[in-house]
Amino acid sequence: KGIIHRDLKLANVKITPEGKVKVLDFGLAKAFQQEVSTSALSNSPTLSMAATQQGVILGTAAYMSPEQAKGRAVDKRTDIFAFGAVLYEMLTGRAAFDGDDVGEILARVIEREPDWTRLPPKTPPRIRELLRLCLEKNAKNRRSDATDVRLDIEQASISPLPLGPQGEH
């Protein structure tokens, strides 16, 4: 829909009683919103100062893309990174990037890979590769949009073969 959410996280994804997935809280997708605070680090404060300006940090640390954590300009690939972090957490029960405080979490987002060994052994190869493509540090090498991700997930349910180097099927 041409919207960059900027704060996609597990707490903002709900499943309705009918089984439909809903993404909530588009506050950062709109104009500047007031800062929200909470004490849980996995649901750390949404850092907000302005909409999409370069040099401004917006979002929740554990789900931020590296470019977002550095205060650089963002595009829809930022939400793809956050989706990867959400999917990783859904599969492992642990955040892809964690730490004792927001600064430590941001440093890990920028500098480290998630612990891929935490993925359940039965995770299909296509889903493992999709996670790698979503959580790619360099936005240029990341999955480009949600349509690509949806197609990858559909393919994973059909064929267990891994994706090609650039995500080709």
Phi, psi and chi 1 to 4 in degrees:
 res  aa     phi    psi   chi1   chi2   chi3   chi4
   1 LYS       -    5.7  -55.7  -76.2 -177.4 -166.9
   2 GLY    78.3   16.1      -      -      -      -
   3 ILE  -107.3  134.3  -63.1  170.5      -      -
   4 ILE   -99.9  115.9  -56.5  167.5      -      -
   5 HIS   -68.5  -47.2 -169.6  -77.2      -      -
   6 ARG    72.2   -5.3  -67.1 -177.0 -155.1   89.7
   7 ASP  -144.9   39.1 -161.9   24.5      -      -
   8 LEU   -70.0  126.0 -177.0   60.2      -      -
   9 LYS  -156.4  166.0   56.7 -172.8  172.0 -175.0
  10 LEU   -53.5  -39.7 -147.1   49.9      -      -
  11 ALA   -66.3  -17.3      -      -      -      -
  12 ASN  -102.1   11.1  -72.0  -18.5      -      -
  13 VAL  -118.3  122.5  179.3      -      -      -
  14 LYS  -127.7  153.3  -59.5  -64.5  178.4 -163.1
  15 ILE  -113.4  126.4  -59.8  176.1      -      -
  16 THR   -74.3  164.5   67.8      -      -      -
  17 PRO   -57.6  -23.2  -25.6   34.0      -      -
  18 GLU   -84.0   -2.3  -62.5   79.7   31.7      -
  19 GLY    89.8    9.8      -      -      -      -
  20 LYS   -87.1  139.4  -67.1 -167.0  179.7 -143.6
  21 VAL   -87.0  131.1  176.2      -      -      -
  22 LYS  -122.9  134.3  -62.4  -80.5 -174.1  173.9
  23 VAL   -99.7  127.4  177.2      -      -      -
  24 LEU  -109.7  173.4  -51.4  173.9      -      -
  25 ASP    58.0   76.5 -167.4    1.4      -      -
  26 PHE   -92.1   24.7  -77.8   81.2      -      -
  27 GLY   -56.5  -40.2      -      -      -      -
  28 LEU   -82.1  -14.7  -66.9 -178.9      -      -
  29 ALA   -76.0  -20.0      -      -      -      -
  30 LYS   -94.8 -157.6  -60.5  174.6 -174.1  173.4
  31 ALA   -68.5  169.7      -      -      -      -
  32 PHE   -45.4  132.6  166.0   74.4      -      -
  33 GLN  -118.1  160.1  -64.1  -72.6  -42.8      -
  34 GLN   -64.4  152.5  -76.7 -171.0  -36.9      -
  35 GLU   -67.1  138.5 -164.7  170.5  -55.5      -
  36 VAL  -109.3  139.2  176.9      -      -      -
  37 SER  -126.8  149.2   65.2      -      -      -
  38 THR  -155.1  159.5 -179.4      -      -      -
  39 SER   -91.6  -18.6   58.8      -      -      -
  40 ALA   -75.9  127.3      -      -      -      -
  41 LEU   -66.7  -36.0  -74.3  177.1      -      -
  42 SER   -68.2  -17.2   65.6      -      -      -
  43 ASN  -124.0   43.0 -163.1   19.9      -      -
  44 SER   -58.8  164.1   65.0      -      -      -
  45 PRO   -54.7  139.6  -20.1   28.5      -      -
  46 THR   -73.8  119.0  -63.1      -      -      -
  47 LEU   -86.1  119.8  -53.4  172.3      -      -
  48 SER  -140.5  137.5   57.7      -      -      -
  49 MET  -140.0  -38.3  -65.7  176.1 -172.2      -
  50 ALA  -161.6  173.0      -      -      -      -
  51 ALA   -64.8  -85.3      -      -      -      -
  52 THR  -126.8   18.1   56.0      -      -      -
  53 GLN   -62.6  144.7  -62.8  174.2  -17.2      -
  54 GLN   -67.3  142.7 -168.6  165.0  -20.2      -
  55 GLY    90.8    3.1      -      -      -      -
  56 VAL  -118.7  135.8  174.1      -      -      -
  57 ILE  -102.2  125.9  -62.9  176.2      -      -
  58 LEU  -131.6  139.7  -64.4  167.2      -      -
  59 GLY   124.5 -172.0      -      -      -      -
  60 THR  -107.6  124.8  -57.4      -      -      -
  61 ALA   -46.7  -50.0      -      -      -      -
  62 ALA   -66.2  -14.0      -      -      -      -
  63 TYR  -116.7    3.4  -57.3   91.7      -      -
  64 MET   -74.2  145.1  -78.7 -173.0 -174.5      -
  65 SER   -75.9  160.4   64.9      -      -      -
  66 PRO   -57.4  -41.1  -28.4   36.9      -      -
  67 GLU   -66.4  -35.2   62.7  -86.1   13.2      -
  68 GLN   -68.2  -42.9 -168.6  177.0   10.2      -
  69 ALA   -64.6  -27.6      -      -      -      -
  70 LYS   -87.9   -1.6  -67.3  175.1 -177.0  177.1
  71 GLY    75.9   22.0      -      -      -      -
  72 ARG   -88.3  168.5  -65.4 -171.6  178.8  152.5
  73 ALA   -61.0  145.0      -      -      -      -
  74 VAL  -121.5  159.6  -60.6      -      -      -
  75 ASP  -140.5 -166.7   61.4   23.7      -      -
  76 LYS   -62.0  -19.6   59.0 -172.1  173.7  179.4
  77 ARG   -67.8  -20.6  -65.4  171.5  -63.6 -171.4
  78 THR   -62.7  -43.2  -74.9      -      -      -
  79 ASP   -68.6  -29.5  -73.4  -14.5      -      -
  80 ILE   -65.7  -41.3  -61.5  -58.1      -      -
  81 PHE   -61.3  -46.1 -170.7   93.5      -      -
  82 ALA   -62.1  -40.0      -      -      -      -
  83 PHE   -60.1  -42.9  169.7   80.3      -      -
  84 GLY   -59.5  -41.3      -      -      -      -
  85 ALA   -65.1  -39.1      -      -      -      -
  86 VAL   -65.7  -47.5  167.2      -      -      -
  87 LEU   -62.0  -42.9 -178.4   58.0      -      -
  88 TYR   -57.2  -46.6  178.9   95.4      -      -
  89 GLU   -65.8  -36.9 -170.7  168.9  -16.3      -
  90 MET   -64.3  -37.9  -70.6  170.8   59.5      -
  91 LEU   -79.4  -31.7  -68.7  169.9      -      -
  92 THR  -106.0  -21.2   65.2      -      -      -
  93 GLY    79.9    7.7      -      -      -      -
  94 ARG  -135.7  149.9  -58.1 -156.1   37.6 -167.2
  95 ALA   -65.0  144.3      -      -      -      -
  96 ALA   -64.7  -33.9      -      -      -      -
  97 PHE  -133.6  117.6  -53.2   98.2      -      -
  98 ASP  -133.9  171.0   55.9    7.9      -      -
  99 GLY   180.0 -180.0      -      -      -      -
 100 ASP   -80.9  -19.7  -68.1  -27.2      -      -
 101 ASP  -153.3  173.1   55.8   45.3      -      -
 102 VAL   -59.7  -41.9  172.3      -      -      -
 103 GLY   -60.7  -42.7      -      -      -      -
 104 GLU   -66.4  -40.4 -165.7  171.3  -76.8      -
 105 ILE   -62.7  -46.7  -66.0  168.6      -      -
 106 LEU   -60.4  -40.3  -68.9  175.5      -      -
 107 ALA   -62.0  -40.6      -      -      -      -
 108 ARG   -68.7  -37.5  -71.5 -176.2  176.7  160.1
 109 VAL   -58.9  -43.1  165.0      -      -      -
 110 ILE   -76.1  -38.8  -66.3  166.5      -      -
 111 GLU  -105.1  -23.4  -61.5  168.4   -0.7      -
 112 ARG  -119.6  157.8  -65.1 -171.6 -174.4  172.1
 113 GLU   -90.8  154.1  -70.3  -65.8  -44.4      -
 114 PRO   -63.5  162.8  -14.0   24.1      -      -
 115 ASP   -80.9   96.7 -177.6   -8.9      -      -
 116 TRP   -65.3  -21.4  -60.5  113.9      -      -
 117 THR   -69.9  -14.4   64.2      -      -      -
 118 ARG   -73.9  -17.5  -70.9 -177.5  179.4  162.0
 119 LEU   -63.8  139.9  -71.6  170.6      -      -
 120 PRO   -57.2  141.4  -21.5   31.3      -      -
 121 PRO   -55.0  -29.9  -22.2   30.5      -      -
 122 LYS   -86.6    8.3  -68.7 -174.6  177.9 -176.9
 123 THR   -62.7  122.8  -55.4      -      -      -
 124 PRO   -58.1  143.6  -22.7   32.8      -      -
 125 PRO   -54.2  -37.6  -24.7   32.8      -      -
 126 ARG   -65.0  -35.6  -77.9 -171.6 -175.6  -94.6
 127 ILE   -72.2  -38.9  -63.2  -61.3      -      -
 128 ARG   -59.1  -46.2  -72.1  176.4 -176.7  -85.5
 129 GLU   -67.3  -38.4 -174.8   60.5   21.9      -
 130 LEU   -59.9  -44.1  173.3   60.9      -      -
 131 LEU   -58.0  -44.0  -81.9  168.1      -      -
 132 ARG   -62.6  -40.3  -77.0  178.9  174.9   37.1
 133 LEU   -69.8  -34.1  -69.0  167.5      -      -
 134 CYS   -74.8  -37.2  -71.5      -      -      -
 135 LEU   -95.6   17.7  -67.5  171.7      -      -
 136 GLU   -61.8  129.8  169.2   63.1   44.1      -
 137 LYS   -64.4  -40.3  -57.8  -73.6 -173.3 -161.1
 138 ASN   -84.5  113.1 -176.3  -20.9      -      -
 139 ALA   -56.4  -31.3      -      -      -      -
 140 LYS   -65.2  -25.1  -67.8  176.6 -175.4  172.1
 141 ASN  -100.1    1.8  -62.8  -30.3      -      -
 142 ARG   -84.9  159.2 -163.9  176.2  -60.0  143.3
 143 ARG   -52.1  139.7  -85.3  -58.9 -161.7 -146.4
 144 SER   -86.5  -29.7   61.2      -      -      -
 145 ASP  -160.3  173.7   61.5   35.7      -      -
 146 ALA   -66.2  -27.7      -      -      -      -
 147 THR   -62.9  -44.5  -59.8      -      -      -
 148 ASP   -59.2  -43.4  -69.3  -17.8      -      -
 149 VAL   -64.0  -45.2  171.9      -      -      -
 150 ARG   -59.8  -43.7 -179.2 -175.9   54.3   80.9
 151 LEU   -63.4  -39.9  -67.4  171.6      -      -
 152 ASP   -61.8  -42.2  -70.5  -20.4      -      -
 153 ILE   -66.4  -42.0  -68.6  170.2      -      -
 154 GLU   -61.6  -42.9  -73.0  174.7    2.6      -
 155 GLN   -62.9  -37.0  -87.0  -56.5  119.8      -
 156 ALA   -62.9  -31.7      -      -      -      -
 157 SER   -77.1  -18.2   67.7      -      -      -
 158 ILE   -95.6  -44.7  -63.7  168.3      -      -
 159 SER  -132.2  132.8  170.5      -      -      -
 160 PRO   -81.7   -3.6   30.9  -35.4      -      -
 161 LEU   -67.9  143.8  -61.0  174.1      -      -
 162 PRO   -69.0  162.0   20.9  -27.0      -      -
 163 LEU   -74.5  159.3  -57.6  171.4      -      -
 164 GLY   -71.8  177.2      -      -      -      -
 165 PRO   -56.7  -34.3   -4.1    5.0      -      -
 166 GLN  -104.5   14.8  -64.2  -59.1  -44.3      -
 167 GLY    91.9    7.5      -      -      -      -
 168 GLU   -69.8  153.4  -45.9   81.7   46.0      -
 169 HIS   -96.7      -  -59.1  -73.5      -      -
